[in-house]
Amino acid sequence: MDAARRWRHSQRHSAEHLLAQAFVRVNPAFTVNAVNMTGPECTLDLRGDPAELHVRAAETLLRETLGRTDLTLETPVVPDHDLPRYPLRRAPKVSGNVRLVIFRDGQGEPFDVSACGGTHVPRASMAAPVVILRTERVRGGVTRVTFMAGEEAGAHLSGVYAGARRLAAGFSVPVERLPERVEALTAERAALAAQVDALHAAHARTLRDAARSETLGDVTLRVVTLPDPAGLLPALTDLKPGEVVVAVTDGGRVGIGSAHPDLNAAGALRAALTASGGRGGGRPDLAQGSTPDVAAFTRAVRGALLTTA
């Protein structure tokens, strides 16, 4: 027998019972639909749609209970006709003689009573800490709560803190101010990204307006090569009446903008992409896509406009 592995499983299993009970105490509607304890990250699938505030309330309730109350394990085997005497968290799935797992305080008051045949720690505090890592909605309308427990949770939290400490040192702030620093950097990054987008737009429109215009019938065409796909949309919008702009990039991103009433940008784009082996779509005034052959795409657009003209 692998004693260390058995101990880890006992911590996980006891933590699952205790955390499930904490959720029920927060709201009786938060009942267990399924569990998984095959790895360090364990899961509870709960009915009742718990919100973040309920999740944190359950975690806090259990943390305070494990830190302040000595809950000891009892595992009586009782006949199923005696089960109504016990405050079971959920109905057992077996009949006959049923093994119960009870965590009870010093005054004899049970914290959790469940029918279970698994391994458990002799004292509930030995499953601590029990830490909720994240929640997500999954199929069937249940909320999956991912948690860790015992030594595995302690090792995980220690590693997370060590990483946070290194990160904080790099930013020259204490760990407790790390969220504040990250928020400030995120805001700074967003402001810089907005500036970059504005520069891309201005550059793309400058290149478009400087491109040589071609007159094909009553259509004025400009073909512009852009250094970055971020300039596609600005180059293809705010066109002069009657103007059509074809914008391409070396990476194969392409687009057509049309301010001509008789030139459908989406139709022209699809035809040119078909000819050049690409894909895309859009609206009558604006369409974008990608192609492995930018030169063939441009030729196809010009050919289509010449035919139309």
C-alpha positions in Angstrom: 0.0 0.0 0.0 1.2 3.5 -0.9 0.6 5.3 2.5 1.3 8.8 1.1 -1.1 8.3 -1.8 -3.8 6.9 0.6 -3.3 10.0 2.9 -3.7 12.4 0.0 -6.9 10.7 -1.1 -8.2 10.7 2.5 -7.6 14.5 2.7 -9.3 15.1 -0.7 -12.3 12.9 0.2 -12.8 14.4 3.7 -12.5 17.9 2.2 -15.1 17.1 -0.4 -17.6 16.1 2.3 -16.8 19.1 4.4 -16.9 21.6 1.5 -20.2 20.2 0.2 -21.7 20.6 3.7 -20.4 24.2 3.8 -22.2 24.9 0.6 -25.4 23.4 2.0 -25.2 25.6 5.1 -24.8 28.7 2.9 -27.9 27.6 0.9 -29.7 24.3 1.1 -30.2 24.5 -2.7 -26.5 24.0 -3.3 -26.6 20.2 -3.5 -24.0 17.9 -5.0 -24.6 16.6 -8.5 -21.2 14.9 -9.1 -17.7 14.8 -7.7 -14.2 14.1 -9.0 -11.2 13.5 -6.8 -8.8 11.7 -9.1 -6.1 14.4 -9.0 -4.9 17.2 -6.8 -7.5 19.5 -8.3 -10.8 18.1 -7.2 -14.3 19.2 -8.3 -17.8 19.5 -6.9 -20.6 19.9 -9.4 -23.3 21.8 -7.6 -26.9 22.5 -8.4 -28.6 25.7 -7.3 -26.4 28.2 -9.3 -24.1 29.5 -6.6 -22.7 33.0 -7.2 -19.2 34.2 -6.4 -20.4 35.6 -3.0 -21.8 32.2 -2.1 -18.6 30.4 -3.1 -16.5 32.7 -0.9 -19.0 32.4 1.9 -18.7 28.6 1.8 -14.9 28.7 1.7 -14.9 31.1 4.7 -17.3 29.1 6.7 -15.3 25.9 6.2 -12.0 27.7 7.0 -13.3 29.1 10.2 -14.9 25.7 11.2 -11.7 23.8 10.6 -9.6 26.4 12.4 -11.8 26.8 15.5 -13.7 23.4 15.9 -12.2 20.0 16.6 -14.3 17.7 14.3 -13.5 14.1 14.8 -14.4 11.2 12.5 -16.9 8.5 13.3 -17.7 5.7 10.9 -20.6 3.6 12.3 -22.3 1.0 10.2 -26.1 1.1 10.7 -29.0 -0.7 9.2 -30.9 1.3 6.6 -34.0 1.5 8.7 -32.1 3.5 11.3 -30.9 6.1 8.7 -33.8 8.5 9.4 -32.2 9.1 12.9 -29.2 10.8 11.1 -29.1 14.2 9.4 -27.8 12.9 6.1 -26.7 15.5 3.7 -28.1 13.4 0.8 -29.9 10.1 0.5 -27.6 7.0 0.3 -27.3 5.1 -2.9 -27.1 1.7 -1.1 -29.4 -0.3 1.2 -28.9 -2.8 4.0 -26.1 -2.1 6.4 -24.8 1.4 5.5 -21.4 2.9 6.5 -21.7 6.5 7.6 -19.0 9.1 7.7 -19.7 11.6 10.5 -17.6 14.6 11.5 -18.7 15.6 14.9 -17.7 18.3 17.4 -16.8 18.0 21.0 -20.4 18.6 22.1 -21.6 15.7 20.0 -23.1 18.0 17.2 -22.5 16.6 13.7 -21.1 19.0 11.1 -21.6 16.5 8.2 -23.1 13.1 7.9 -22.8 11.1 4.7 -23.1 7.5 3.6 -19.7 6.7 2.3 -17.3 3.8 2.0 -14.1 5.8 1.3 -11.0 6.7 3.3 -11.0 9.8 5.5 -8.8 11.7 7.9 -9.4 11.1 11.6 -9.8 14.8 12.3 -11.4 17.3 9.9 -8.6 19.8 10.5 -6.2 17.4 8.9 -7.9 18.1 5.5 -7.1 21.8 5.8 -6.5 24.0 4.1 -9.4 23.6 1.7 -9.0 26.2 -1.1 -11.4 27.0 -3.9 -9.4 27.7 -7.1 -12.2 28.5 -9.6 -15.8 27.9 -10.7 -17.4 27.4 -14.1 -20.8 26.6 -15.5 -20.9 23.2 -17.2 -23.4 21.1 -19.0 -26.7 20.3 -17.3 -26.9 23.7 -15.6 -24.5 22.9 -12.8 -21.6 24.9 -11.4 -18.3 23.1 -11.2 -16.2 24.1 -8.1 -12.6 23.2 -8.4 -10.7 22.9 -5.1 -7.6 21.6 -3.5 -7.1 20.3 0.0 -4.6 19.3 2.7 -0.9 19.0 1.9 -1.6 19.4 -1.9 -3.4 22.7 -1.3 -0.6 23.9 1.0 2.1 23.1 -1.5 0.1 24.8 -4.3 -0.5 28.0 -2.2 3.2 28.1 -1.3 4.2 27.9 -4.9 1.7 30.6 -5.9 2.9 32.9 -3.2 6.6 32.3 -4.1 5.7 33.2 -7.7 3.8 36.3 -6.6 6.7 37.4 -4.4 9.1 37.1 -7.4 6.7 39.1 -9.6 6.2 41.7 -6.9 10.0 42.1 -6.5 10.3 42.7 -10.2 7.8 45.5 -10.0 9.4 46.8 -6.8 6.3 46.6 -4.7 5.2 44.4 -1.8 3.1 41.3 -2.6 0.0 42.9 -1.1 0.2 45.8 -3.7 0.8 43.5 -6.6 -2.9 43.6 -7.8 -2.8 47.4 -7.7 0.4 47.4 -9.8 -1.0 45.0 -12.3 -4.2 47.0 -12.7 -2.1 50.2 -13.3 0.0 48.4 -15.9 -3.1 47.0 -17.5 -4.6 50.4 -17.8 -1.3 51.8 -19.2 -1.2 49.0 -21.7 -4.8 49.7 -22.8 -3.9 53.4 -23.3 -0.8 52.5 -25.3 -2.8 50.0 -27.4 -5.4 52.7 -28.2 -2.5 55.0 -29.3 -1.1 52.3 -31.5 -4.5 51.7 -33.0 -4.9 55.4 -33.8 -1.4 55.5 -35.3 -2.2 52.4 -37.5 -5.4 54.0 -38.6 -3.7 57.3 -39.5 -0.9 55.6 -41.3 -3.2 53.4 -43.2 -5.4 56.3 -44.4 -2.3 58.3 -45.3 -1.0 55.4 -47.4 -4.5 55.0 -49.0 -4.8 58.6 -49.9 -1.3 58.7 -51.3 -1.9 55.6 -53.5 -2.3 56.1 -57.2 -6.0 56.2 -58.3 -7.2 54.3 -61.4 -10.4 55.2 -63.2 -12.2 52.1 -64.5 -15.5 53.3 -66.1 -17.1 55.4 -63.4 -15.2 53.7 -60.6 -12.2 55.3 -59.0 -10.0 52.5 -57.6 -7.1 52.7 -55.2 -4.9 49.7 -54.4 -2.8 50.1 -51.2 -0.4 47.7 -49.6 -0.4 48.0 -45.8 2.4 47.0 -43.4 0.0 45.7 -40.8 -3.4 44.1 -40.9 -4.5 46.5 -38.1 -4.7 49.2 -40.8 -7.2 47.3 -43.0 -10.4 48.6 -41.5 -9.4 52.3 -41.4 -8.1 52.1 -45.0 -11.4 50.7 -46.2 -13.8 53.1 -44.5 -14.6 56.8 -44.8 -14.2 56.7 -48.6 -15.0 59.4 -51.0 -18.3 58.9 -53.0 -17.8 56.6 -56.0 -14.4 55.4 -54.7 -13.4 51.8 -54.3 -10.3 50.8 -52.2 -8.5 47.5 -52.3 -6.2 47.0 -49.3 -3.7 44.1 -49.0 -1.0 43.0 -46.7 2.1 40.9 -47.2 0.7 38.3 -44.8 -2.3 37.7 -47.0 -5.0 39.7 -45.2 -7.0 41.6 -47.8 -10.1 43.7 -48.1 -12.4 45.8 -50.3 -14.2 49.0 -49.3 -16.8 50.4 -51.7 -18.4 53.9 -51.7 -19.8 53.1 -55.2 -23.5 52.4 -55.4 -23.1 49.7 -58.1 -20.0 47.9 -56.6 -20.8 45.3 -54.0 -17.6 44.9 -51.9 -18.7 41.5 -50.6 -19.4 40.1 -54.0 -16.2 41.5 -55.5 -14.2 40.1 -52.6 -15.7 36.6 -52.9 -15.0 36.5 -56.6 -11.4 37.6 -56.1 -10.8 35.2 -53.3 -12.3 32.3 -55.3 -9.7 33.2 -58.0 -6.8 33.4 -55.6 -7.7 30.5 -53.3 -8.8 32.5 -50.3 -11.7 32.9 -47.9 -13.7 35.8 -46.5 -16.9 37.9 -46.6 -18.6 41.0 -45.5 -21.1 43.7 -46.4 -21.8 45.6 -49.7 -19.6 48.5 -48.4 -16.9 46.6 -46.6 -15.5 43.0 -46.9 -12.4 41.3 -45.6 -10.6 38.0 -46.0 -7.3 36.2 -46.5 -5.6 34.6 -49.4 -2.3 32.8 -50.0 -1.8 34.7 -53.3 -2.2 38.5 -52.9 -1.0 39.3 -56.4 -3.7 37.0 -57.9 -6.3 38.6 -55.7 -5.4 42.1 -56.8 -5.4 41.0 -60.5 -8.8 39.4 -60.1 -10.3 42.5 -58.6 -9.0 44.7 -61.4 -10.2 42.2 -64.0 -13.7 42.1 -62.5 -13.8 45.9 -62.4 -12.6 46.2 -66.0 -15.2 43.7 -67.1 -17.9 45.7 -65.2 -16.7 48.9 -66.7 
